[in-house]
Amino acid sequence: MQDLQLLHDGLALMGVGMGFVFVFLTVLVLTTSLMSLVIRRLAPTPPAVQPAAGKGVAPTADRTDDAELMAVISTAVHRYRHRR
């Protein structure tokens, strides 16, 4: 009889604990969602970023770098395949 009572008490304690965790997590999710909604409404919108004119890199430099990068990558792939 005592084992059955201990099992019953254990299950009741487990139910109370799981219920408490469920309620806590539900309140946490609701609070976080509410805070997110309030912040989105009250926060000012960030200003749009304008690209700076005349500060870009010359297109020929990009092509040279890309060609050199492709050569390095091709050499690395060739060496990898040759060793395996």
Backbone as a printed PyTorch tensor [residue, N CA C, xyz], in Angstrom:
tensor([[[  0.8190,  -1.1930,   0.0000],
         [  0.0000,   0.0000,   0.0000],
         [  0.8570,   1.2500,   0.0000]],

        [[  1.9720,   1.1950,   0.6750],
         [  2.8240,   2.3740,   0.7640],
         [  3.4600,   2.6850,  -0.6010]],

        [[  3.8090,   1.6400,  -1.3700],
         [  4.3930,   1.8590,  -2.6840],
         [  3.4010,   2.5450,  -3.6160]],

        [[  2.1550,   2.1540,  -3.5480],
         [  1.1250,   2.7650,  -4.3730],
         [  0.9170,   4.2330,  -3.9950]],

        [[  0.9720,   4.5320,  -2.7080],
         [  0.8270,   5.9200,  -2.2500],
         [  2.0190,   6.7630,  -2.7030]],

        [[  3.2370,   6.1920,  -2.6170],
         [  4.4310,   6.9190,  -3.0840],
         [  4.3630,   7.1860,  -4.5810]],

        [[  3.9010,   6.2100,  -5.3420],
         [  3.7550,   6.3870,  -6.7870],
         [  2.7300,   7.4820,  -7.0850]],

        [[  1.6360,   7.4800,  -6.3810],
         [  0.6020,   8.5030,  -6.5630],
         [  1.1530,   9.8890,  -6.2260]],

        [[  1.8530,  10.0100,  -5.1090],
         [  2.4390,  11.2940,  -4.7190],
         [  3.4920,  11.7590,  -5.7380]],

        [[  4.2750,  10.8210,  -6.2370],
         [  5.2860,  11.1620,  -7.2440],
         [  4.6630,  11.6700,  -8.5270]],

        [[  3.5980,  11.0080,  -8.9670],
         [  2.9030,  11.4550, -10.1800],
         [  2.2430,  12.8130,  -9.9710]],

        [[  1.6910,  13.0340,  -8.7880],
         [  1.0790,  14.3400,  -8.5020],
         [  2.1330,  15.4410,  -8.5010]],

        [[  3.2760,  15.1560,  -7.8890],
         [  4.3580,  16.1420,  -7.8700],
         [  4.8750,  16.4120,  -9.2800]],

        [[  4.9810,  15.3630, -10.0960],
         [  5.4110,  15.5380, -11.4740],
         [  4.4130,  16.3900, -12.2490]],

        [[  3.1340,  16.1500, -12.0550],
         [  2.1080,  16.9430, -12.7320],
         [  2.1500,  18.4020, -12.3270]],

        [[  2.3280,  18.6490, -11.0280],
         [  2.4200,  20.0340, -10.5570],
         [  3.6570,  20.7090, -11.1430]],

        [[  4.7770,  19.9990, -11.1450],
         [  6.0120,  20.5750, -11.6860],
         [  5.9100,  20.8640, -13.1710]],

        [[  5.3740,  19.9060, -13.9240],
         [  5.2290,  20.1170, -15.3600],
         [  4.2140,  21.2180, -15.6540]],

        [[  3.1690,  21.2980, -14.8550],
         [  2.1960,  22.3690, -15.0320],
         [  2.8020,  23.7300, -14.7580]],

        [[  3.6180,  23.8060, -13.7240],
         [  4.2680,  25.0750, -13.3950],
         [  5.2060,  25.5000, -14.5170]],

        [[  5.9780,  24.5630, -15.0430],
         [  6.9030,  24.8810, -16.1370],
         [  6.1260,  25.3110, -17.3730]],

        [[  5.0350,  24.6260, -17.6910],
         [  4.2260,  24.9850, -18.8470],
         [  3.6520,  26.3980, -18.7020]],

        [[  3.1130,  26.7030, -17.5370],
         [  2.5510,  28.0430, -17.3130],
         [  3.6510,  29.0960, -17.3930]],

        [[  4.8060,  28.8290, -16.7850],
         [  5.9070,  29.7860, -16.8150],
         [  6.3640,  30.0490, -18.2430]],

        [[  6.5510,  28.9940, -19.0440],
         [  7.0000,  29.1790, -20.4200],
         [  5.9520,  29.8940, -21.2620]],

        [[  4.6810,  29.6200, -21.0170],
         [  3.6190,  30.3230, -21.7380],
         [  3.6260,  31.8070, -21.4110]],

        [[  3.7680,  32.1330, -20.1390],
         [  3.8400,  33.5450, -19.7360],
         [  5.0810,  34.1980, -20.3290]],

        [[  6.1870,  33.4860, -20.3610],
         [  7.4280,  34.0170, -20.9290],
         [  7.2670,  34.3200, -22.4130]],

        [[  6.6610,  33.4170, -23.1680],
         [  6.4560,  33.6390, -24.6070],
         [  5.5110,  34.8160, -24.8330]],

        [[  4.4320,  34.8790, -24.0810],
         [  3.4860,  35.9900, -24.2360],
         [  4.1290,  37.3220, -23.8840]],

        [[  4.9050,  37.3560, -22.8160],
         [  5.5730,  38.5950, -22.4150],
         [  6.5830,  39.0330, -23.4680]],

        [[  7.3500,  38.0870, -23.9840],
         [  8.3390,  38.4290, -25.0070],
         [  7.6580,  38.9290, -26.2730]],

        [[  6.5680,  38.2940, -26.6730],
         [  5.8380,  38.7410, -27.8650],
         [  5.2600,  40.1360, -27.6570]],

        [[  4.7190,  40.3800, -26.4890],
         [  4.1590,  41.7000, -26.1930],
         [  5.2500,  42.7650, -26.1930]],

        [[  6.3790,  42.4600, -25.5870],
         [  7.4880,  43.4230, -25.5820],
         [  7.9740,  43.7020, -27.0020]],

        [[  8.0450,  42.6910, -27.8360],
         [  8.4660,  42.8730, -29.2170],
         [  7.4850,  43.7680, -29.9670]],

        [[  6.1970,  43.5610, -29.7480],
         [  5.1850,  44.3850, -30.3970],
         [  5.2850,  45.8400, -29.9490]],

        [[  5.4850,  46.0590, -28.6670],
         [  5.5960,  47.4270, -28.1420],
         [  6.8390,  48.1120, -28.6910]],

        [[  7.9550,  47.4020, -28.7260],
         [  9.1970,  47.9950, -29.2240],
         [  9.0680,  48.3440, -30.7010]],

        [[  8.4440,  47.4770, -31.4920],
         [  8.2770,  47.7710, -32.9200],
         [  7.4230,  49.0070, -33.1410]],

        [[  6.4370,  49.2280, -32.2830],
         [  5.5710,  50.3960, -32.4570],
         [  6.2220,  51.6850, -31.9540]],

        [[  7.0030,  51.5920, -30.8860],
         [  7.5690,  52.7940, -30.2880],
         [  8.9340,  53.1850, -30.8500]],

        [[  9.6780,  52.2460, -31.3650],
         [ 11.0270,  52.5300, -31.8450],
         [ 10.9630,  53.3040, -33.1570]],

        [[ 11.8230,  54.2970, -33.3090],
         [ 11.8360,  55.0370, -34.5830],
         [ 12.4330,  54.1680, -35.6860]],

        [[ 12.0070,  54.4380, -36.9010],
         [ 12.5450,  53.6780, -38.0290],
         [ 13.9570,  54.1750, -38.3230]],

        [[ 14.8810,  53.2940, -38.6230],
         [ 16.2480,  53.7270, -38.9040],
         [ 16.3080,  54.4730, -40.2260]],

        [[ 17.1720,  55.4740, -40.3140],
         [ 17.2780,  56.2280, -41.5640],
         [ 17.8630,  55.3430, -42.6700]],

        [[ 17.4430,  55.6420, -43.8910],
         [ 17.9400,  54.8710, -45.0350],
         [ 19.3950,  55.2470, -45.2940]],

        [[ 20.1990,  54.2570, -45.5820],
         [ 21.6200,  54.4880, -45.8490],
         [ 21.7920,  54.7980, -47.3210]],

        [[ 22.3990,  55.9410, -47.5970],
         [ 22.6670,  56.3560, -48.9670],
         [ 24.0580,  55.8970, -49.3670]],

        [[ 24.2070,  55.2460, -50.5190],
         [ 25.5460,  54.8390, -50.9460],
         [ 26.3830,  56.0640, -51.2930]],

        [[ 27.6350,  56.0230, -50.9050],
         [ 28.5320,  57.1420, -51.1730],
         [ 28.9100,  57.1480, -52.6490]],

        [[ 28.7900,  58.3070, -53.2760],
         [ 29.1040,  58.4250, -54.7010],
         [ 30.6010,  58.6650, -54.8780]],

        [[ 31.2000,  58.0160, -55.8690],
         [ 32.5990,  58.2510, -56.1890],
         [ 33.5840,  57.5390, -55.2820]],

        [[ 33.1460,  56.6690, -54.4030],
         [ 34.0570,  55.9990, -53.4950],
         [ 34.2190,  54.5270, -53.8450]],

        [[ 33.7320,  54.1110, -55.0000],
         [ 33.8250,  52.7180, -55.4100],
         [ 35.2080,  52.3940, -55.9450]],

        [[ 35.4970,  51.1110, -56.0390],
         [ 36.7690,  50.6520, -56.5770],
         [ 36.6410,  50.5730, -58.0810]],

        [[ 37.7140,  50.8490, -58.7640],
         [ 37.7050,  50.8050, -60.2230],
         [ 37.3530,  49.4030, -60.6980]],

        [[ 36.5430,  49.2800, -61.7520],
         [ 36.1240,  47.9670, -62.2050],
         [ 37.2790,  47.1120, -62.7330]],

        [[ 38.3210,  47.7150, -63.2620],
         [ 39.4360,  46.9330, -63.7830],
         [ 40.1810,  46.2280, -62.6640]],

        [[ 40.2540,  46.8540, -61.4940],
         [ 40.9320,  46.2280, -60.3560],
         [ 40.1580,  44.9970, -59.9020]],

        [[ 38.8210,  45.0550, -59.9440],
         [ 38.0100,  43.9020, -59.5630],
         [ 38.2290,  42.7360, -60.5140]],

        [[ 38.3060,  43.0360, -61.8030],
         [ 38.5020,  41.9650, -62.7830],
         [ 39.8640,  41.3100, -62.6180]],

        [[ 40.8800,  42.1020, -62.3340],
         [ 42.2200,  41.5440, -62.1430],
         [ 42.2470,  40.6630, -60.9100]],

        [[ 41.6450,  41.1380, -59.8290],
         [ 41.5970,  40.3430, -58.6090],
         [ 40.8030,  39.0530, -58.8270]],

        [[ 39.6990,  39.1420, -59.5630],
         [ 38.8960,  37.9570, -59.8280],
         [ 39.6590,  36.9430, -60.6730]],

        [[ 40.3870,  37.4220, -61.6670],
         [ 41.1550,  36.5150, -62.5190],
         [ 42.2480,  35.8250, -61.7110]],

        [[ 42.9200,  36.5760, -60.8610],
         [ 43.9720,  35.9970, -60.0250],
         [ 43.3800,  34.9890, -59.0360]],

        [[ 42.2300,  35.3310, -58.4550],
         [ 41.5650,  34.4330, -57.5230],
         [ 41.1440,  33.1410, -58.2190]],

        [[ 40.6140,  33.2520, -59.4250],
         [ 40.2160,  32.0580, -60.1730],
         [ 41.4230,  31.1790, -60.4840]],

        [[ 42.5580,  31.7910, -60.8060],
         [ 43.7610,  31.0200, -61.0890],
         [ 44.2300,  30.2790, -59.8460]],

        [[ 44.1960,  30.9230, -58.6960],
         [ 44.6190,  30.2930, -57.4450],
         [ 43.6810,  29.1430, -57.0850]],

        [[ 42.3930,  29.3650, -57.2270],
         [ 41.4230,  28.3180, -56.9090],
         [ 41.5860,  27.1330, -57.8570]],

        [[ 41.7610,  27.4070, -59.1420],
         [ 41.9400,  26.3280, -60.1170],
         [ 43.1810,  25.5060, -59.8110]],

        [[ 44.2630,  26.1820, -59.4420],
         [ 45.4890,  25.4710, -59.0940],
         [ 45.2840,  24.6040, -57.8530]],

        [[ 44.6000,  25.1270, -56.8600],
         [ 44.3600,  24.3640, -55.6370],
         [ 43.4970,  23.1350, -55.9240]],

        [[ 42.4620,  23.2780, -56.7380],
         [ 41.5950,  22.1450, -57.0770],
         [ 42.3790,  21.1000, -57.8640]],

        [[ 43.1950,  21.5650, -58.8090],
         [ 44.0020,  20.6350, -59.5980],
         [ 44.9530,  19.8420, -58.7040]],

        [[ 45.6280,  20.5150, -57.7770],
         [ 46.5520,  19.8210, -56.8740],
         [ 45.8130,  18.8450, -55.9700]],

        [[ 44.6320,  19.2190, -55.4950],
         [ 43.8460,  18.3390, -54.6290],
         [ 43.4370,  17.0770, -55.3890]],

        [[ 42.9620,  17.2580, -56.6030],
         [ 42.5340,  16.0960, -57.3950],
         [ 43.7150,  15.2130, -57.7900]],

        [[ 44.8500,  15.8280, -58.0350],
         [ 46.0420,  15.0620, -58.4170],
         [ 46.5450,  14.1990, -57.2560]],

        [[ 46.4570,  14.6980, -56.0370],
         [ 46.9230,  13.9460, -54.8650],
         [ 45.9710,  12.8290, -54.4840]],

        [[ 44.7020,  12.9650, -54.7510],
         [ 43.7190,  11.9600, -54.3450],
         [ 43.5190,  10.9840, -55.4450]]])
